[in-house]
Each structure stands twice: as C-alpha cells, then as structure tokens.
Amino acid sequence: MYSCIFFGENSQKAISDITTLSSEILNVLSFNKNKILVCGAYPHIALINGENNINIEGENIILIFTDKNKYNIKIKNCVGVVSTASDSYGARFASDHKFLLIDCGMSPKSTLTFSSMGDDLDIVCLQRTITLSDNSVIEPMEQQLHKKIKNPINELIFSAINIIINKSCT
C-alpha cells in the first residue's frame, strides 16, 4: 500500500478529487479528521491530510504539496514528492533530500502538464524521463484522462501518483 500525505491549504479538496478519480481504478482509504472513506476491500493507497511538525515513518510514502508554504517534516523513506508549483517548498524539499520530484502545472517547464484539454477528455503529458525509487525509468508519454472533476491541477496530482504507483499516467 502507498501512503499519499497531502500538505497545503488545498489538500482537502485534492484528497476529495483524487478519491473521486481513483475509486474506479484503485481501492482507496481516504482519511481526514472528520471521516474515513474506504473504497474496496483492501486499499491500494491511503490519502492523508498532513500537518506541520510531523515525523513520518514507513515505506511507500508519497508527499504532495498543494501550496508554497514551508512545512517542518522529518522523513526517511519517500518514493516521490509531488508539487504543484516549481518554486514551492515541496520542490526545494525534494531537491534537498534527493527525492524524486514530479512538478505538476500548466508551465512548459513542469514535469507533468497537459498537452490538450477538452470538455470530456484531457491529455496528460509527462515531459521528461524520470527514474523511480525502484530504478525503473519512465519515458516521456501522453495519456488520456477522462474528466470527472473540475480542477485540472488535481487531475495532474492524480496522474503523478499513478506514475509513481503504476508507472503510467492513468
């Protein structure tokens, strides 16, 4: 199981959107202080709203930063960092700790962006080769993503998580 820990003021909305996008593909455990949602018998991923001043232990952890704020995080094992802005704390955190970074955004410099956006279908584009923690190499690719939510950045976060977990965008 992978644990996706979200940081930032947009994290709860991102968790809700990722749950919507994931529920047909992966078994999801979504946790926040108010409720726990389990889709499927055995969850493939846990979506957790993180807090500042946190010490994280475990395996298969993915950190997701949805804003530019700085967080006090101590972690030993991390399979990837997903950041929604290249100048964010998440990008610096990944660089400082030598963790894989997947930068999601509408910029041509972003690791993951859209090559096309439509009413019912978006084309997600991995713009450069990345090497995952298991040393597998993912080449640039494009994949279709059927629209089920209104927030394109959360679609990119979903695709980044899928790249780390499944080695594909969707």
C-alpha positions in Angstrom: 0.0 0.0 0.0 1.1 3.6 -0.7 0.5 6.4 1.7 -0.1 9.8 0.0 0.3 12.6 2.5 -1.0 16.0 1.4 0.2 19.3 2.7 -1.3 22.7 2.0 -4.5 24.7 2.1 -5.8 22.9 -1.0 -5.1 19.5 0.4 -8.6 18.5 1.5 -10.1 19.4 -1.9 -7.2 17.5 -3.6 -7.9 14.4 -1.5 -11.6 14.6 -2.3 -10.9 14.9 -6.1 -8.2 12.1 -6.0 -10.7 9.9 -4.2 -13.3 10.6 -7.0 -10.7 9.8 -9.7 -9.2 6.8 -8.0 -12.3 5.0 -6.8 -12.9 3.2 -10.1 -9.2 2.2 -10.6 -7.7 1.7 -7.1 -9.0 0.8 -3.7 -8.7 4.0 -1.7 -8.5 4.8 2.0 -9.2 8.5 2.5 -8.7 9.9 6.0 -9.2 13.3 7.5 -10.1 14.4 11.0 -13.8 14.2 10.2 -14.3 10.9 8.4 -12.7 7.8 6.9 -13.7 6.6 3.5 -12.7 3.2 2.2 -13.4 2.2 -1.4 -12.8 -1.5 -1.9 -11.8 -4.3 0.4 -8.1 -3.7 0.6 -6.9 -0.2 -0.1 -4.0 0.3 -2.6 -3.4 3.9 -1.5 -4.2 5.9 1.7 -4.9 9.6 1.2 -4.0 11.5 4.4 -4.2 15.2 5.2 -0.8 16.0 6.7 0.1 18.5 9.4 3.1 20.7 10.1 5.8 19.5 12.5 5.3 15.8 11.5 7.7 12.9 11.8 6.8 10.3 9.1 7.9 6.7 9.2 7.1 3.9 6.9 7.5 2.7 3.3 6.0 3.7 0.0 5.3 7.2 1.1 4.4 10.0 -1.4 4.4 13.6 -0.2 2.1 16.0 -2.1 2.5 19.8 -1.6 -0.5 21.9 -2.8 0.8 25.3 -1.9 4.0 27.3 -1.4 4.1 27.2 2.4 7.0 25.8 4.4 6.5 22.7 6.5 8.6 21.0 9.2 8.7 17.4 8.0 11.1 14.7 9.1 11.0 11.6 6.8 13.5 8.8 6.0 11.8 6.9 3.2 10.0 8.7 0.4 9.3 7.2 -3.1 8.3 10.6 -4.5 7.3 14.2 -4.0 4.5 15.8 -6.0 4.5 19.6 -6.1 2.0 21.9 -7.8 4.5 24.8 -8.2 8.1 24.7 -9.2 9.1 27.4 -6.8 7.3 25.7 -3.9 8.7 24.3 -0.7 7.9 20.8 -2.0 10.3 21.3 -4.9 13.0 22.5 -2.6 12.3 19.7 -0.1 12.6 17.1 -2.8 15.9 18.6 -4.0 17.4 18.9 -0.5 16.6 15.3 0.3 17.3 13.9 -3.2 13.8 12.5 -3.5 12.1 12.1 -6.9 10.1 15.3 -7.8 7.1 15.4 -10.1 6.3 19.0 -10.6 2.7 19.4 -11.8 1.4 22.5 -13.5 0.5 24.4 -16.6 4.1 25.6 -17.3 6.1 24.3 -20.2 8.8 23.6 -17.5 6.5 21.3 -15.4 7.4 17.6 -15.3 3.7 16.8 -15.8 1.3 19.1 -17.7 -1.5 18.9 -20.3 -0.8 18.7 -24.0 -4.6 19.1 -24.6 -7.7 19.9 -22.6 -11.3 19.3 -23.7 -14.8 19.1 -22.3 -14.7 15.4 -21.6 -11.1 14.4 -22.1 -7.7 15.8 -21.2 -4.3 14.6 -22.5 -1.8 14.4 -19.7 1.9 14.8 -20.8 5.0 13.6 -18.9 7.5 15.9 -20.5 10.8 14.3 -19.4 12.3 11.0 -18.3 12.1 10.2 -14.6 13.7 7.5 -12.5 11.5 6.0 -9.8 12.8 4.7 -6.4 13.0 1.1 -7.7 15.3 2.4 -10.5 12.7 1.9 -13.2 12.8 4.6 -15.9 9.6 6.2 -17.2 10.0 7.8 -20.6 8.0 10.9 -21.7 4.5 9.9 -22.6 1.0 11.2 -23.2 -2.2 9.5 -21.9 -5.8 10.3 -22.0 -7.7 11.2 -18.8 -11.5 11.2 -18.8 -12.7 14.3 -16.9 -14.5 13.6 -13.7 -13.6 16.7 -11.7 -13.3 20.4 -12.4 -9.8 21.1 -11.0 -7.0 20.4 -13.6 -4.2 20.6 -11.0 -5.8 17.8 -9.1 -6.0 15.8 -12.3 -2.3 16.2 -12.6 -1.7 15.2 -9.0 -3.8 12.1 -9.6 -1.7 11.3 -12.7 1.6 11.9 -10.8 0.5 9.4 -8.1 -0.3 6.9 -10.8 3.1 7.3 -12.4 4.8 6.6 -9.1 2.5 3.6 -8.2 1.6 2.1 -11.6 4.3 3.6 -13.9 1.6 5.2 -16.1 -0.4 8.4 -16.1 -3.8 6.9 -15.7 
